[in-house]
Amino acid sequence: MKAEKVFSTNRALWLSMYPYFAFEAPIFRNKITHNGLWDPDDIKNFANELIYDLFAIISAIKFTPKLPYNQLGVILSLRQEIKKLELSYEDYSTVLFSLFSGNQGRNLGKEIFDILKRREEKKEVLEFYSIPISEFVSTNLYEECCRLTRVIYDEKLWELIIKQLSSITKHEPDKPYDFVDFAETIVNSYIGEFEKDSRLKEKCILIKKELKKFY
């Protein structure tokens, strides 16, 4: 019941974790939770059980695509490519490629763009996740969400999307790394965000027209 309550908003995660909580109850962690510090007779076995307990939970959190902040794992690969804090126009192709290529072998869905658009609402949580750039410099997910948003609000990025789309002759729906799917996702996520008659809105309309040839 506790596991069901914790994961009630995420049925996929609840179903994946239910067997662990239902049939392999972490006995030692429960004793600590209810009784405070506990002095076991077999310290080695005690340590192993705690490691298994934490490993199961952390693995579920790390690998499930259903957890929203896992979508931002794409930022880590982007930061590996760009070792400076500001993104210049020369970096826009790298940004576009990182967004397109996604995270953990999956095409990005609209979830990452939903997080970017709600970055102020989630600021406190996003600031918690620090990203080291060098020995003395670091950033965090909130700062990176703001940086990516500034790039997305630059028409040069949309020009790159148009250029890439114009070179594509084949659309393979739902296949990994299909640029048509990516372009459709990002334009649908932002076309309503840009002001009427703005250059950004015009670029989105052009992309929508370009996408029609694939359907």
C-alpha positions as CSV (number, residue, x, y, z in Angstrom):
1,M,0.0,0.0,0.0
2,K,2.9,2.4,0.8
3,A,4.4,1.8,-2.6
4,E,1.1,2.3,-4.4
5,K,0.6,5.6,-2.6
6,V,4.1,6.8,-3.5
7,F,3.9,5.9,-7.1
8,S,0.1,6.5,-7.6
9,T,0.7,9.3,-10.1
10,N,2.9,7.1,-12.3
11,R,1.3,3.7,-13.1
12,A,4.2,2.5,-15.2
13,L,6.7,3.0,-12.3
14,W,4.2,1.6,-9.8
15,L,3.9,-1.6,-11.8
16,S,7.6,-2.0,-12.2
17,M,8.3,-1.5,-8.5
18,Y,5.4,-3.4,-7.1
19,P,7.1,-6.9,-7.1
20,Y,10.0,-5.5,-5.2
21,F,7.9,-3.9,-2.5
22,A,5.4,-6.7,-2.3
23,F,7.5,-9.8,-2.4
24,E,11.1,-8.7,-1.5
25,A,10.3,-6.4,1.4
26,P,13.5,-4.5,2.5
27,I,13.5,-5.8,6.1
28,F,16.5,-3.9,7.4
29,R,15.4,-0.6,6.0
30,N,12.0,-1.0,7.6
31,K,13.6,-1.7,11.0
32,I,15.7,1.4,10.7
33,T,12.6,3.5,9.6
34,H,10.5,2.3,12.6
35,N,13.2,1.9,15.3
36,G,15.9,4.4,14.4
37,L,19.5,3.4,14.4
38,W,19.9,-0.4,14.5
39,D,23.0,-2.5,15.5
40,P,22.9,-5.7,13.5
41,D,24.7,-8.9,14.4
42,D,25.9,-9.4,10.8
43,I,27.2,-6.0,9.6
44,K,28.2,-7.3,6.2
45,N,24.8,-8.8,5.4
46,F,23.2,-5.7,6.7
47,A,25.2,-3.5,4.4
48,N,24.5,-5.7,1.4
49,E,20.7,-5.6,2.0
50,L,20.8,-1.8,2.2
51,I,22.8,-1.6,-1.1
52,Y,20.3,-3.9,-2.8
53,D,17.4,-1.8,-1.5
54,L,18.8,1.5,-2.7
55,F,20.0,0.0,-6.0
56,A,16.5,-1.2,-6.9
57,I,15.0,2.3,-6.3
58,I,17.8,4.2,-7.9
59,S,17.7,2.0,-11.0
60,A,14.0,2.5,-11.4
61,I,14.4,6.3,-11.1
62,K,17.4,6.4,-13.5
63,F,16.1,4.3,-16.3
64,T,12.3,4.9,-16.5
65,P,11.4,7.3,-19.3
66,K,8.2,8.2,-17.3
67,L,10.0,10.4,-14.8
68,P,10.0,13.9,-16.3
69,Y,13.4,15.1,-15.2
70,N,15.1,12.1,-16.9
71,Q,14.1,13.8,-20.1
72,L,16.7,16.5,-19.3
73,G,19.5,13.9,-19.4
74,V,20.0,15.3,-23.0
75,I,21.6,18.3,-21.3
76,L,24.4,16.2,-19.9
77,S,25.5,15.1,-23.4
78,L,25.1,18.7,-24.6
79,R,27.4,19.9,-21.9
80,Q,30.0,17.3,-22.8
81,E,30.1,18.9,-26.2
82,I,30.1,22.5,-25.1
83,K,32.5,23.3,-22.3
84,K,31.4,27.0,-21.8
85,L,28.5,28.6,-20.0
86,E,27.0,30.6,-22.9
87,L,25.8,29.2,-26.2
88,S,26.7,31.0,-29.3
89,Y,25.3,30.7,-32.8
90,E,28.2,28.4,-33.7
91,D,26.8,26.0,-31.0
92,Y,23.2,25.9,-32.4
93,S,23.8,22.9,-34.6
94,T,25.1,21.0,-31.6
95,V,22.1,22.0,-29.6
96,L,19.8,20.9,-32.4
97,F,21.6,17.6,-32.8
98,S,21.5,17.0,-29.0
99,L,17.7,17.7,-28.9
100,F,17.1,15.5,-32.0
101,S,19.3,12.6,-30.9
102,G,17.5,12.5,-27.6
103,N,18.5,10.5,-24.5
104,Q,19.2,6.8,-23.8
105,G,18.4,5.9,-27.4
106,R,14.9,7.4,-27.5
107,N,13.5,10.2,-29.6
108,L,12.5,13.1,-27.4
109,G,8.9,13.6,-26.8
110,K,7.0,16.8,-26.0
111,E,7.8,16.2,-22.3
112,I,11.2,18.0,-22.4
113,F,9.6,21.0,-24.0
114,D,6.8,21.0,-21.5
115,I,9.5,21.1,-18.7
116,L,11.4,24.0,-20.5
117,K,8.1,26.0,-20.7
118,R,7.4,25.4,-17.0
119,R,11.0,26.0,-15.8
120,E,10.1,29.0,-13.6
121,E,7.4,26.9,-11.8
122,K,10.0,24.1,-11.3
123,K,12.9,26.4,-10.6
124,E,13.6,25.2,-7.0
125,V,13.7,21.6,-8.1
126,L,15.7,22.2,-11.2
127,E,18.3,24.3,-9.4
128,F,19.0,21.3,-7.1
129,Y,20.6,19.3,-9.9
130,S,24.2,20.6,-10.3
131,I,26.2,20.0,-13.5
132,P,30.0,20.5,-13.3
133,I,31.6,22.2,-16.3
134,S,35.2,22.3,-15.0
135,E,37.0,22.0,-11.7
136,F,35.9,25.4,-10.6
137,V,32.7,26.1,-12.7
138,S,29.3,24.5,-12.6
139,T,25.8,25.1,-13.8
140,N,22.5,23.5,-13.0
141,L,19.3,22.2,-14.7
142,Y,17.4,25.5,-14.2
143,E,20.2,27.5,-15.8
144,E,20.4,25.1,-18.7
145,C,16.7,25.2,-19.2
146,C,16.9,29.0,-19.5
147,R,19.8,28.7,-21.9
148,L,18.0,26.2,-24.1
149,T,14.9,28.4,-24.1
150,R,16.9,31.4,-25.3
151,V,18.2,29.2,-28.2
152,I,14.7,28.0,-29.0
153,Y,13.5,31.6,-29.1
154,D,16.2,32.4,-31.7
155,E,14.9,32.1,-35.2
156,K,18.4,30.8,-36.3
157,L,17.5,27.5,-34.7
158,W,14.3,27.3,-36.7
159,E,16.2,28.1,-39.9
160,L,18.5,25.1,-39.1
161,I,15.4,22.9,-38.7
162,I,14.0,24.1,-42.0
163,K,17.3,23.5,-43.8
164,Q,17.5,20.0,-42.4
165,L,13.9,19.2,-43.3
166,S,14.5,20.3,-46.9
167,S,17.2,17.7,-47.3
168,I,15.0,14.8,-46.2
169,T,13.1,12.8,-48.7
170,K,11.8,9.9,-46.6
171,H,9.8,9.7,-43.4
172,E,9.8,6.6,-41.2
173,P,7.2,7.2,-38.5
174,D,8.1,6.2,-35.0
175,K,11.5,4.9,-36.0
176,P,14.5,6.0,-33.8
177,Y,16.1,9.2,-34.8
178,D,13.5,10.3,-37.4
179,F,14.0,14.0,-37.9
180,V,10.5,14.5,-39.2
181,D,9.0,13.2,-35.9
182,F,11.3,15.5,-34.0
183,A,10.5,18.6,-36.1
184,E,6.8,17.9,-35.7
185,T,7.2,17.6,-31.9
186,I,9.1,20.8,-31.4
187,V,7.0,22.9,-33.8
188,N,3.8,21.7,-32.2
189,S,5.2,22.5,-28.7
190,Y,6.1,26.1,-29.6
191,I,4.0,27.4,-32.4
192,G,1.4,28.5,-29.9
193,E,4.1,30.2,-27.7
194,F,5.3,32.7,-30.3
195,E,3.5,36.0,-31.0
196,K,1.3,36.4,-34.0
197,D,3.1,37.8,-37.0
198,S,6.5,37.3,-35.4
199,R,9.4,35.9,-37.3
200,L,9.4,32.9,-35.0
201,K,5.7,32.2,-35.8
202,E,6.5,32.5,-39.5
203,K,9.3,30.0,-39.2
204,C,7.0,27.5,-37.5
205,I,4.3,28.0,-40.2
206,L,6.9,27.3,-42.8
207,I,7.9,24.1,-41.0
208,K,4.3,23.0,-40.7
209,K,4.0,23.4,-44.5
210,E,7.2,21.5,-45.1
211,L,5.9,18.7,-42.9
212,K,2.8,18.2,-45.0
213,K,4.8,16.6,-47.8
214,F,5.5,13.6,-45.5
215,Y,1.8,12.8,-44.9
